């Protein structure tokens, strides 16, 4: 039938066949093997927890989401590279895999910390369930190490031409947005920014810098940096300098209005926090102060690298 259709193309339409050429190196290369291990470890982690139904509330939901999401996207990346279809997706493949790997590393790291903190020590269940939880935490830690190895293997090397997200400033953008997301969680449950105008300014700092960092990541992954009305490296330096100045104010303001008693704060840890599972409200305020200072340091390092980009381009 196929032969006759080729001979009689004037009377019978020819059907175009699309062949998918597989790339076995996507699975056998060092990066491919690491990705297979990532998928395996995350799959085992959420399977163990789901088997004994050992998660609840937002903390457990986040851990399960982190493992399942990272597993699904890792498998998707493996399939796309194995089938050679990554070029048909409207994203920059120089930027997307390492961006995801960095986010996955941070997500799985948070799950590896949150899950034992909220569930293993205070579950009140039998030893068998506890063993499953310990095993899930162990495989979650292995998944974190696997993602960290992938980031180390795929990040930009000196003299190598690659995507912006594979460079140190690009990876720092991921850290900045992830830390901001954690801050949002802590200041919204309970709401801890609405009793003074200065604290609302801190919220504005977190939101503005988060949106700008997400915008940079989206422009790089979507290969849309040419849409900017100015040079991309100059935009990076200007926005990073602004973020450093804004975070510097938040780093000073937040502790003043949360831990000094004359401004309505509390300088010591309440007694009701001692027997509480996880973090109490005061602990979350301390976490916000620490994470704000951490993000300030990250933005300063980002600014140094972004300034170097301008001098190198000139």
C-alpha positions in Angstrom: 0.0 0.0 0.0 2.8 2.4 0.9 4.6 1.5 -2.4 1.5 2.1 -4.5 0.8 5.4 -2.9 4.2 6.6 -3.9 3.7 5.5 -7.5 0.2 7.0 -7.7 0.6 10.3 -5.9 -1.7 12.0 -8.4 -4.7 9.9 -7.4 -4.0 9.0 -3.8 -2.6 11.4 -1.1 0.7 10.5 0.4 0.7 10.2 4.2 3.6 12.0 5.9 5.1 9.9 8.7 7.0 11.4 11.6 9.8 9.4 13.0 11.1 9.8 16.5 14.8 9.2 16.8 15.7 8.1 20.3 18.8 9.3 22.1 20.0 6.6 24.4 22.8 8.9 25.7 20.1 10.9 27.5 19.8 7.9 29.8 23.3 6.5 29.8 25.3 9.8 30.2 26.4 10.8 33.7 23.7 13.5 33.8 21.1 11.0 32.6 22.1 8.5 35.2 21.8 11.1 37.9 18.4 12.1 36.7 17.2 8.5 36.8 18.4 8.3 40.4 16.5 11.5 41.2 13.3 10.1 39.9 13.9 6.8 41.8 14.7 8.5 45.1 11.7 10.9 45.0 9.4 8.1 43.9 10.5 6.0 46.8 10.1 8.9 49.2 6.5 9.7 48.4 5.6 6.1 48.0 6.7 5.2 51.5 4.8 8.1 53.0 1.7 7.4 51.0 1.8 3.7 51.9 1.4 4.4 55.6 -0.7 7.6 55.1 1.9 9.5 57.2 1.3 13.1 56.1 -1.3 15.8 57.0 -1.8 19.5 57.2 0.2 22.0 55.1 3.6 20.7 56.1 2.8 17.2 54.9 1.1 18.5 51.8 4.2 20.5 50.9 6.5 17.5 51.4 4.3 15.3 49.2 4.0 18.0 46.6 7.8 18.5 46.4 8.5 14.8 45.9 5.7 14.2 43.4 6.4 17.4 41.4 10.1 16.8 41.2 9.6 13.2 40.2 7.1 14.1 37.4 9.2 16.9 35.9 12.4 14.8 36.1 10.7 12.0 34.2 9.4 14.5 31.7 12.9 15.9 31.1 14.2 12.3 30.6 11.5 11.4 28.1 12.0 14.6 26.1 15.7 14.2 25.8 15.4 10.5 25.1 12.9 11.1 22.3 14.7 14.2 21.1 11.6 16.4 21.4 13.0 19.0 23.7 13.6 21.3 20.7 9.9 21.5 20.0 9.1 22.9 23.4 9.0 26.8 23.4 11.6 27.1 26.2 15.4 27.5 26.2 16.8 24.0 26.9 20.1 25.6 28.0 18.2 27.3 30.8 15.2 25.1 31.7 16.7 21.8 33.0 19.2 23.5 35.3 16.6 26.0 36.6 14.3 23.1 37.5 17.2 21.1 39.0 18.1 24.1 41.3 14.4 24.5 42.3 14.1 20.8 42.9 17.2 20.7 45.0 15.8 23.4 47.3 12.3 21.9 47.4 13.6 18.4 48.3 16.0 20.0 50.8 13.1 21.7 52.5 11.0 18.5 52.5 14.0 16.6 54.0 14.0 19.1 56.9 10.3 19.7 57.3 9.1 16.1 57.3 11.2 14.8 60.2 10.6 18.0 62.1 6.9 17.7 62.0 6.2 14.0 61.7 9.0 11.7 63.0 9.5 13.0 66.5 5.9 13.8 67.3 3.8 11.3 65.4 2.7 9.1 68.3 2.4 6.1 65.9 3.8 2.6 66.1 7.4 1.7 65.3 6.6 0.3 61.9 5.1 3.7 60.7 8.1 5.4 62.2 10.5 3.2 60.2 8.7 4.1 57.0 9.0 7.8 57.8 12.7 7.5 58.6 13.2 5.6 55.3 11.3 8.3 53.4 13.5 11.0 54.9 16.6 9.1 54.0 15.6 8.8 50.4 14.6 12.4 50.3 18.1 13.3 51.4 19.5 11.1 48.7 17.3 12.9 46.2 18.6 16.2 47.4 22.2 15.0 46.9 21.3 13.8 43.4 19.8 17.2 42.4 22.8 19.0 43.9 25.1 16.8 41.8 23.2 17.6 38.7 23.4 21.3 39.3 27.2 20.9 39.9 27.5 18.9 36.6 25.4 21.2 34.4 26.3 24.7 35.7 28.5 26.9 33.6 32.2 26.2 33.6 34.9 28.9 33.0 35.0 29.7 29.3 31.9 27.7 28.4 29.1 29.3 26.4 25.8 28.4 28.0 22.5 29.8 29.2 22.3 32.6 31.8 20.5 30.3 34.3 23.5 28.0 34.4 25.8 30.8 35.6 26.2 31.8 39.3 23.9 34.8 39.0 21.2 32.7 37.3 21.4 30.1 40.1 21.2 32.8 42.7 18.0 34.1 41.2 16.5 30.7 42.0 17.7 30.9 45.6 16.3 34.5 45.9 12.8 33.5 44.7 12.7 30.3 46.8 13.7 32.1 50.0 11.1 34.7 49.3 8.5 32.0 49.0 9.4 30.6 52.4 9.2 34.1 53.9 5.7 34.5 52.4 4.6 31.3 54.1 6.0 32.4 57.5 4.5 35.9 57.5 1.1 34.8 56.3 0.4 32.1 58.8 -0.4 33.9 61.1 -0.4 37.3 59.4 2.4 39.3 60.9 2.8 42.4 58.8 -0.4 44.3 59.2 0.1 46.0 62.6 2.5 48.7 61.5 3.3 50.6 58.3 7.0 49.7 58.5 6.2 46.0 58.4 4.0 46.5 55.4 7.1 48.1 53.7 8.9 44.8 54.5 6.2 42.9 52.7 6.5 45.3 49.7 10.2 44.6 49.6 9.7 40.8 49.5 7.0 41.1 46.9 8.7 43.5 44.5 12.1 41.7 44.6 10.4 38.4 44.2 8.4 39.5 41.1 11.5 41.0 39.5 13.6 37.8 40.1 10.8 35.7 38.7 10.6 38.0 35.7 14.3 37.5 35.0 14.0 33.7 35.2 11.0 33.7 32.9 12.7 35.9 30.3 15.7 33.6 30.3 13.8 30.3 30.2 11.5 31.7 27.5 14.3 33.3 25.6 12.7 36.7 25.7 15.5 38.9 27.0 15.4 40.8 23.8 12.1 42.2 24.8 13.7 44.5 27.3 14.1 48.2 26.3 17.7 48.1 27.6 20.7 45.8 27.6 20.0 42.7 29.7 23.2 42.9 31.8 22.5 46.5 32.7 18.9 45.6 33.7 20.3 42.9 35.9 22.7 45.2 37.7 20.1 48.0 38.2 17.5 45.7 39.6 19.9 43.8 41.8 21.2 47.1 43.2 17.7 48.1 44.0 17.0 44.7 45.6 20.1 45.1 47.8 19.0 48.5 49.1 15.4 47.4 49.7 16.4 44.2 51.5 18.9 46.2 53.6 16.0 48.3 55.0 13.9 45.2 55.6 16.8 43.5 57.4 16.9 46.4 59.9 13.2 47.2 60.2 11.8 43.6 60.7 13.8 42.9 63.9 13.1 46.3 65.4 9.3 46.0 65.1 9.1 42.3 66.0 11.7 41.9 68.8 11.9 45.3 70.6 9.3 45.7 73.3 9.0 49.4 72.9 7.7 48.9 69.4 5.3 46.1 70.4 7.6 43.2 69.8 8.8 40.4 72.1 12.5 39.9 72.8 12.3 36.4 74.3 10.7 33.1 73.2 7.3 32.5 74.8 7.0 29.5 77.2 4.1 28.0 75.1 6.6 27.4 72.3 8.5 24.7 74.2 5.9 21.9 73.8 4.7 22.8 70.4 5.2 20.6 67.3 7.2 22.4 64.6 7.6 26.2 64.7 5.5 28.5 66.9 4.5 32.0 65.9 7.6 33.6 67.5 9.9 31.1 65.8 8.4 32.1 62.5 9.2 35.7 63.2 12.8 34.8 63.9 12.9 32.7 60.7 11.7 35.7 58.7 14.5 37.8 60.2 17.1 35.2 59.4 15.8 34.5 55.9 15.7 38.3 55.1 19.4 38.6 56.1 20.2 35.5 54.1 18.5 36.9 51.0 20.3 40.2 51.5 23.6 38.3 51.3 22.5 36.4 48.2 21.5 39.7 46.5 24.9 41.2 47.4 26.7 38.3 45.8 24.4 38.5 42.8 25.2 42.2 42.5 28.9 41.5 42.4 28.6 39.0 39.6 26.1 41.2 37.7 28.5 44.1 37.9 31.3 41.9 36.5 29.0 41.1 33.5 28.9 44.8 32.6 32.7 45.3 32.8 33.3 42.1 30.8 30.8 43.1 28.1 32.4 46.6 27.9 
